[in-house]
Amino acid sequence: MAETPHRTYDRTWAEIEDMLEQATTKMNDWKSWYDACKDEDDKEGMKEAARNHKALQGVVKTLKWTLGEEGISDPLN
């Protein structure tokens, strides 16, 4: 059986906001890379970029939800 993780709950709102900014930047970078791969007809690159972009969309939504941003629904729904 898995142990319950130890959580310190010591992240500041500023740290979470910074993480959101970093995740948003990386998400946008993957979108740009996808577009570049599409222009070059690089299907493998497009798949990797799309997969990473989609994953970061979930991260961004979760961080926005954590910060209580209006209009963001539960990330698991």
Backbone atoms as SQL, in Angstrom:
CREATE TABLE atoms (id INTEGER PRIMARY KEY, chain TEXT, resi INTEGER, resn TEXT, atom TEXT, x REAL, y REAL, z REAL);
INSERT INTO atoms VALUES
  (1, 'A', 1, 'MET', 'N', 0.833, -1.169, 0.000),
  (2, 'A', 1, 'MET', 'CA', 0.000, 0.000, 0.000),
  (3, 'A', 1, 'MET', 'C', 0.889, 1.248, 0.000),
  (4, 'A', 2, 'ALA', 'N', 0.509, 2.263, -0.734),
  (5, 'A', 2, 'ALA', 'CA', 1.306, 3.488, -0.837),
  (6, 'A', 2, 'ALA', 'C', 1.175, 4.330, 0.425),
  (7, 'A', 3, 'GLU', 'N', 2.286, 4.941, 0.801),
  (8, 'A', 3, 'GLU', 'CA', 2.278, 5.842, 1.946),
  (9, 'A', 3, 'GLU', 'C', 1.709, 7.189, 1.535),
  (10, 'A', 4, 'THR', 'N', 1.094, 7.861, 2.482),
  (11, 'A', 4, 'THR', 'CA', 0.614, 9.212, 2.234),
  (12, 'A', 4, 'THR', 'C', 1.825, 10.136, 2.148),
  (13, 'A', 5, 'PRO', 'N', 1.910, 10.964, 1.101),
  (14, 'A', 5, 'PRO', 'CA', 3.070, 11.848, 0.977),
  (15, 'A', 5, 'PRO', 'C', 3.068, 12.904, 2.082),
  (16, 'A', 6, 'HIS', 'N', 4.265, 13.286, 2.498),
  (17, 'A', 6, 'HIS', 'CA', 4.411, 14.359, 3.489),
  (18, 'A', 6, 'HIS', 'C', 4.363, 15.686, 2.738),
  (19, 'A', 7, 'ARG', 'N', 3.421, 16.523, 3.111),
  (20, 'A', 7, 'ARG', 'CA', 3.274, 17.834, 2.462),
  (21, 'A', 7, 'ARG', 'C', 3.522, 18.928, 3.491),
  (22, 'A', 8, 'THR', 'N', 4.284, 19.922, 3.093),
  (23, 'A', 8, 'THR', 'CA', 4.627, 20.999, 4.026),
  (24, 'A', 8, 'THR', 'C', 3.695, 22.203, 3.880),
  (25, 'A', 9, 'TYR', 'N', 3.052, 22.336, 2.758),
  (26, 'A', 9, 'TYR', 'CA', 2.155, 23.472, 2.516),
  (27, 'A', 9, 'TYR', 'C', 2.866, 24.805, 2.751),
  (28, 'A', 10, 'ASP', 'N', 4.112, 24.876, 2.311),
  (29, 'A', 10, 'ASP', 'CA', 4.858, 26.105, 2.558),
  (30, 'A', 10, 'ASP', 'C', 5.172, 26.891, 1.284),
  (31, 'A', 11, 'ARG', 'N', 4.474, 26.596, 0.215),
  (32, 'A', 11, 'ARG', 'CA', 4.653, 27.385, -1.009),
  (33, 'A', 11, 'ARG', 'C', 3.945, 28.739, -0.836),
  (34, 'A', 12, 'THR', 'N', 4.586, 29.779, -1.327),
  (35, 'A', 12, 'THR', 'CA', 3.945, 31.099, -1.270),
  (36, 'A', 12, 'THR', 'C', 3.124, 31.311, -2.536),
  (37, 'A', 13, 'TRP', 'N', 2.213, 32.252, -2.466),
  (38, 'A', 13, 'TRP', 'CA', 1.435, 32.588, -3.661),
  (39, 'A', 13, 'TRP', 'C', 2.359, 33.077, -4.769),
  (40, 'A', 14, 'ALA', 'N', 3.409, 33.799, -4.394),
  (41, 'A', 14, 'ALA', 'CA', 4.368, 34.301, -5.387),
  (42, 'A', 14, 'ALA', 'C', 5.069, 33.144, -6.090),
  (43, 'A', 15, 'GLU', 'N', 5.420, 32.087, -5.350),
  (44, 'A', 15, 'GLU', 'CA', 6.053, 30.921, -5.970),
  (45, 'A', 15, 'GLU', 'C', 5.103, 30.240, -6.954),
  (46, 'A', 16, 'ILE', 'N', 3.847, 30.149, -6.565),
  (47, 'A', 16, 'ILE', 'CA', 2.855, 29.519, -7.451),
  (48, 'A', 16, 'ILE', 'C', 2.645, 30.376, -8.693),
  (49, 'A', 17, 'GLU', 'N', 2.575, 31.693, -8.513),
  (50, 'A', 17, 'GLU', 'CA', 2.433, 32.610, -9.661),
  (51, 'A', 17, 'GLU', 'C', 3.638, 32.486, -10.599),
  (52, 'A', 18, 'ASP', 'N', 4.842, 32.374, -10.032),
  (53, 'A', 18, 'ASP', 'CA', 6.059, 32.211, -10.831),
  (54, 'A', 18, 'ASP', 'C', 6.012, 30.894, -11.609),
  (55, 'A', 19, 'MET', 'N', 5.566, 29.844, -10.943),
  (56, 'A', 19, 'MET', 'CA', 5.452, 28.538, -11.602),
  (57, 'A', 19, 'MET', 'C', 4.449, 28.614, -12.753),
  (58, 'A', 20, 'LEU', 'N', 3.358, 29.331, -12.536),
  (59, 'A', 20, 'LEU', 'CA', 2.356, 29.515, -13.597),
  (60, 'A', 20, 'LEU', 'C', 2.969, 30.249, -14.787),
  (61, 'A', 21, 'GLU', 'N', 3.732, 31.285, -14.506),
  (62, 'A', 21, 'GLU', 'CA', 4.378, 32.042, -15.592),
  (63, 'A', 21, 'GLU', 'C', 5.350, 31.152, -16.377),
  (64, 'A', 22, 'GLN', 'N', 6.139, 30.360, -15.661),
  (65, 'A', 22, 'GLN', 'CA', 7.082, 29.460, -16.323),
  (66, 'A', 22, 'GLN', 'C', 6.360, 28.412, -17.166),
  (67, 'A', 23, 'ALA', 'N', 5.301, 27.836, -16.617),
  (68, 'A', 23, 'ALA', 'CA', 4.552, 26.810, -17.342),
  (69, 'A', 23, 'ALA', 'C', 3.886, 27.400, -18.579),
  (70, 'A', 24, 'THR', 'N', 3.360, 28.621, -18.456),
  (71, 'A', 24, 'THR', 'CA', 2.720, 29.275, -19.603),
  (72, 'A', 24, 'THR', 'C', 3.742, 29.557, -20.699),
  (73, 'A', 25, 'THR', 'N', 4.915, 30.022, -20.314),
  (74, 'A', 25, 'THR', 'CA', 5.981, 30.289, -21.285),
  (75, 'A', 25, 'THR', 'C', 6.383, 29.003, -22.005),
  (76, 'A', 26, 'LYS', 'N', 6.604, 27.921, -21.247),
  (77, 'A', 26, 'LYS', 'CA', 6.991, 26.645, -21.870),
  (78, 'A', 26, 'LYS', 'C', 5.877, 26.119, -22.774),
  (79, 'A', 27, 'MET', 'N', 4.626, 26.264, -22.341),
  (80, 'A', 27, 'MET', 'CA', 3.496, 25.825, -23.156),
  (81, 'A', 27, 'MET', 'C', 3.491, 26.576, -24.496),
  (82, 'A', 28, 'ASN', 'N', 3.714, 27.886, -24.433),
  (83, 'A', 28, 'ASN', 'CA', 3.738, 28.686, -25.661),
  (84, 'A', 28, 'ASN', 'C', 4.942, 28.321, -26.541),
  (85, 'A', 29, 'ASP', 'N', 6.062, 27.985, -25.909),
  (86, 'A', 29, 'ASP', 'CA', 7.236, 27.542, -26.671),
  (87, 'A', 29, 'ASP', 'C', 6.926, 26.248, -27.432),
  (88, 'A', 30, 'TRP', 'N', 6.241, 25.301, -26.770),
  (89, 'A', 30, 'TRP', 'CA', 5.881, 24.047, -27.443),
  (90, 'A', 30, 'TRP', 'C', 4.924, 24.302, -28.596),
  (91, 'A', 31, 'LYS', 'N', 4.018, 25.272, -28.440),
  (92, 'A', 31, 'LYS', 'CA', 3.096, 25.613, -29.535),
  (93, 'A', 31, 'LYS', 'C', 3.891, 26.167, -30.717),
  (94, 'A', 32, 'SER', 'N', 4.859, 27.011, -30.433),
  (95, 'A', 32, 'SER', 'CA', 5.698, 27.561, -31.505),
  (96, 'A', 32, 'SER', 'C', 6.492, 26.459, -32.191),
  (97, 'A', 33, 'TRP', 'N', 7.009, 25.525, -31.403),
  (98, 'A', 33, 'TRP', 'CA', 7.760, 24.420, -31.978),
  (99, 'A', 33, 'TRP', 'C', 6.854, 23.545, -32.839),
  (100, 'A', 34, 'TYR', 'N', 5.630, 23.311, -32.379),
  (101, 'A', 34, 'TYR', 'CA', 4.662, 22.555, -33.176),
  (102, 'A', 34, 'TYR', 'C', 4.458, 23.240, -34.536),
  (103, 'A', 35, 'ASP', 'N', 4.244, 24.552, -34.510),
  (104, 'A', 35, 'ASP', 'CA', 4.028, 25.297, -35.754),
  (105, 'A', 35, 'ASP', 'C', 5.235, 25.198, -36.684),
  (106, 'A', 36, 'ALA', 'N', 6.442, 25.280, -36.108),
  (107, 'A', 36, 'ALA', 'CA', 7.662, 25.168, -36.919),
  (108, 'A', 36, 'ALA', 'C', 7.769, 23.767, -37.522),
  (109, 'A', 37, 'CYS', 'N', 7.470, 22.748, -36.743),
  (110, 'A', 37, 'CYS', 'CA', 7.523, 21.367, -37.247),
  (111, 'A', 37, 'CYS', 'C', 6.473, 21.150, -38.334),
  (112, 'A', 38, 'LYS', 'N', 5.320, 21.766, -38.158),
  (113, 'A', 38, 'LYS', 'CA', 4.255, 21.643, -39.160),
  (114, 'A', 38, 'LYS', 'C', 4.712, 22.246, -40.487),
  (115, 'A', 39, 'ASP', 'N', 5.370, 23.397, -40.410),
  (116, 'A', 39, 'ASP', 'CA', 5.882, 24.043, -41.624),
  (117, 'A', 39, 'ASP', 'C', 6.921, 23.176, -42.330),
  (118, 'A', 40, 'GLU', 'N', 7.662, 22.377, -41.543),
  (119, 'A', 40, 'GLU', 'CA', 8.710, 21.507, -42.094),
  (120, 'A', 40, 'GLU', 'C', 8.211, 20.093, -42.369),
  (121, 'A', 41, 'ASP', 'N', 6.918, 19.863, -42.129),
  (122, 'A', 41, 'ASP', 'CA', 6.300, 18.545, -42.306),
  (123, 'A', 41, 'ASP', 'C', 6.999, 17.477, -41.456),
  (124, 'A', 42, 'ASP', 'N', 7.393, 17.865, -40.252),
  (125, 'A', 42, 'ASP', 'CA', 8.054, 16.975, -39.298),
  (126, 'A', 42, 'ASP', 'C', 6.985, 16.390, -38.373),
  (127, 'A', 43, 'LYS', 'N', 6.433, 15.258, -38.762),
  (128, 'A', 43, 'LYS', 'CA', 5.322, 14.671, -38.015),
  (129, 'A', 43, 'LYS', 'C', 5.733, 14.205, -36.621),
  (130, 'A', 44, 'GLU', 'N', 6.926, 13.657, -36.477),
  (131, 'A', 44, 'GLU', 'CA', 7.390, 13.220, -35.152),
  (132, 'A', 44, 'GLU', 'C', 7.551, 14.424, -34.221),
  (133, 'A', 45, 'GLY', 'N', 8.125, 15.492, -34.737),
  (134, 'A', 45, 'GLY', 'CA', 8.267, 16.718, -33.948),
  (135, 'A', 45, 'GLY', 'C', 6.923, 17.293, -33.566),
  (136, 'A', 46, 'MET', 'N', 5.972, 17.243, -34.501),
  (137, 'A', 46, 'MET', 'CA', 4.621, 17.738, -34.223),
  (138, 'A', 46, 'MET', 'C', 3.980, 16.936, -33.096),
  (139, 'A', 47, 'LYS', 'N', 4.157, 15.603, -33.120),
  (140, 'A', 47, 'LYS', 'CA', 3.563, 14.756, -32.079),
  (141, 'A', 47, 'LYS', 'C', 4.149, 15.084, -30.709),
  (142, 'A', 48, 'GLU', 'N', 5.478, 15.213, -30.662),
  (143, 'A', 48, 'GLU', 'CA', 6.121, 15.519, -29.384),
  (144, 'A', 48, 'GLU', 'C', 5.680, 16.884, -28.860),
  (145, 'A', 49, 'ALA', 'N', 5.653, 17.867, -29.746),
  (146, 'A', 49, 'ALA', 'CA', 5.260, 19.212, -29.344),
  (147, 'A', 49, 'ALA', 'C', 3.801, 19.251, -28.889),
  (148, 'A', 50, 'ALA', 'N', 2.930, 18.568, -29.612),
  (149, 'A', 50, 'ALA', 'CA', 1.513, 18.546, -29.240),
  (150, 'A', 50, 'ALA', 'C', 1.314, 17.871, -27.883),
  (151, 'A', 51, 'ARG', 'N', 2.019, 16.774, -27.660),
  (152, 'A', 51, 'ARG', 'CA', 1.906, 16.035, -26.391),
  (153, 'A', 51, 'ARG', 'C', 2.355, 16.915, -25.214),
  (154, 'A', 52, 'ASN', 'N', 3.488, 17.579, -25.372),
  (155, 'A', 52, 'ASN', 'CA', 4.004, 18.434, -24.295),
  (156, 'A', 52, 'ASN', 'C', 3.147, 19.682, -24.092),
  (157, 'A', 53, 'HIS', 'N', 2.651, 20.250, -25.176),
  (158, 'A', 53, 'HIS', 'CA', 1.767, 21.417, -25.081),
  (159, 'A', 53, 'HIS', 'C', 0.504, 21.041, -24.317),
  (160, 'A', 54, 'LYS', 'N', -0.080, 19.896, -24.648),
  (161, 'A', 54, 'LYS', 'CA', -1.308, 19.452, -23.986),
  (162, 'A', 54, 'LYS', 'C', -1.067, 19.197, -22.502),
  (163, 'A', 55, 'ALA', 'N', 0.056, 18.585, -22.162),
  (164, 'A', 55, 'ALA', 'CA', 0.382, 18.331, -20.756),
  (165, 'A', 55, 'ALA', 'C', 0.500, 19.646, -19.986),
  (166, 'A', 56, 'LEU', 'N', 1.146, 20.619, -20.588),
  (167, 'A', 56, 'LEU', 'CA', 1.316, 21.902, -19.912),
  (168, 'A', 56, 'LEU', 'C', 0.011, 22.678, -19.815),
  (169, 'A', 57, 'GLN', 'N', -0.921, 22.435, -20.721),
  (170, 'A', 57, 'GLN', 'CA', -2.246, 23.052, -20.580),
  (171, 'A', 57, 'GLN', 'C', -2.880, 22.602, -19.263),
  (172, 'A', 58, 'GLY', 'N', -2.719, 21.323, -18.939),
  (173, 'A', 58, 'GLY', 'CA', -3.243, 20.809, -17.679),
  (174, 'A', 58, 'GLY', 'C', -2.550, 21.433, -16.479),
  (175, 'A', 59, 'VAL', 'N', -1.238, 21.604, -16.570),
  (176, 'A', 59, 'VAL', 'CA', -0.479, 22.235, -15.489),
  (177, 'A', 59, 'VAL', 'C', -0.955, 23.672, -15.293),
  (178, 'A', 60, 'VAL', 'N', -1.085, 24.405, -16.389),
  (179, 'A', 60, 'VAL', 'CA', -1.509, 25.807, -16.321),
  (180, 'A', 60, 'VAL', 'C', -2.902, 25.907, -15.708),
  (181, 'A', 61, 'LYS', 'N', -3.816, 25.053, -16.154),
  (182, 'A', 61, 'LYS', 'CA', -5.181, 25.092, -15.627),
  (183, 'A', 61, 'LYS', 'C', -5.187, 24.779, -14.131),
  (184, 'A', 62, 'THR', 'N', -4.399, 23.786, -13.718),
  (185, 'A', 62, 'THR', 'CA', -4.345, 23.421, -12.305),
  (186, 'A', 62, 'THR', 'C', -3.782, 24.558, -11.459),
  (187, 'A', 63, 'LEU', 'N', -2.732, 25.207, -11.937),
  (188, 'A', 63, 'LEU', 'CA', -2.159, 26.322, -11.185),
  (189, 'A', 63, 'LEU', 'C', -3.131, 27.498, -11.103),
  (190, 'A', 64, 'LYS', 'N', -3.831, 27.774, -12.187),
  (191, 'A', 64, 'LYS', 'CA', -4.834, 28.845, -12.164),
  (192, 'A', 64, 'LYS', 'C', -5.948, 28.506, -11.179),
  (193, 'A', 65, 'TRP', 'N', -6.357, 27.239, -11.157),
  (194, 'A', 65, 'TRP', 'CA', -7.391, 26.792, -10.227),
  (195, 'A', 65, 'TRP', 'C', -6.895, 26.947, -8.788),
  (196, 'A', 66, 'THR', 'N', -5.633, 26.571, -8.551),
  (197, 'A', 66, 'THR', 'CA', -5.043, 26.689, -7.218),
  (198, 'A', 66, 'THR', 'C', -5.045, 28.134, -6.740),
  (199, 'A', 67, 'LEU', 'N', -4.789, 29.045, -7.660),
  (200, 'A', 67, 'LEU', 'CA', -4.758, 30.471, -7.334),
  (201, 'A', 67, 'LEU', 'C', -6.150, 31.081, -7.237),
  (202, 'A', 68, 'GLY', 'N', -7.176, 30.288, -7.566),
  (203, 'A', 68, 'GLY', 'CA', -8.546, 30.770, -7.456),
  (204, 'A', 68, 'GLY', 'C', -8.969, 31.695, -8.580),
  (205, 'A', 69, 'GLU', 'N', -8.342, 31.554, -9.754),
  (206, 'A', 69, 'GLU', 'CA', -8.684, 32.424, -10.879),
  (207, 'A', 69, 'GLU', 'C', -10.142, 32.214, -11.291),
  (208, 'A', 70, 'GLU', 'N', -10.860, 33.300, -11.449),
  (209, 'A', 70, 'GLU', 'CA', -12.266, 33.225, -11.841),
  (210, 'A', 70, 'GLU', 'C', -12.407, 32.603, -13.222),
  (211, 'A', 71, 'GLY', 'N', -13.427, 31.772, -13.374),
  (212, 'A', 71, 'GLY', 'CA', -13.708, 31.158, -14.653),
  (213, 'A', 71, 'GLY', 'C', -12.970, 29.839, -14.901),
  (214, 'A', 72, 'ILE', 'N', -12.142, 29.410, -13.958),
  (215, 'A', 72, 'ILE', 'CA', -11.415, 28.158, -14.098),
  (216, 'A', 72, 'ILE', 'C', -12.141, 27.088, -13.301),
  (217, 'A', 73, 'SER', 'N', -12.631, 26.079, -14.003),
  (218, 'A', 73, 'SER', 'CA', -13.345, 25.002, -13.325),
  (219, 'A', 73, 'SER', 'C', -12.345, 23.978, -12.777),
  (220, 'A', 74, 'ASP', 'N', -12.859, 23.051, -11.997),
  (221, 'A', 74, 'ASP', 'CA', -12.035, 21.989, -11.420),
  (222, 'A', 74, 'ASP', 'C', -11.264, 21.307, -12.542),
  (223, 'A', 75, 'PRO', 'N', -9.933, 21.246, -12.445),
  (224, 'A', 75, 'PRO', 'CA', -9.123, 20.672, -13.521),
  (225, 'A', 75, 'PRO', 'C', -9.394, 19.194, -13.790),
  (226, 'A', 76, 'LEU', 'N', -10.022, 18.512, -12.866),
  (227, 'A', 76, 'LEU', 'CA', -10.295, 17.092, -13.071),
  (228, 'A', 76, 'LEU', 'C', -11.638, 16.870, -13.757),
  (229, 'A', 77, 'ASN', 'N', -12.363, 17.918, -13.995),
  (230, 'A', 77, 'ASN', 'CA', -13.655, 17.781, -14.699),
  (231, 'A', 77, 'ASN', 'C', -13.568, 18.328, -16.089);
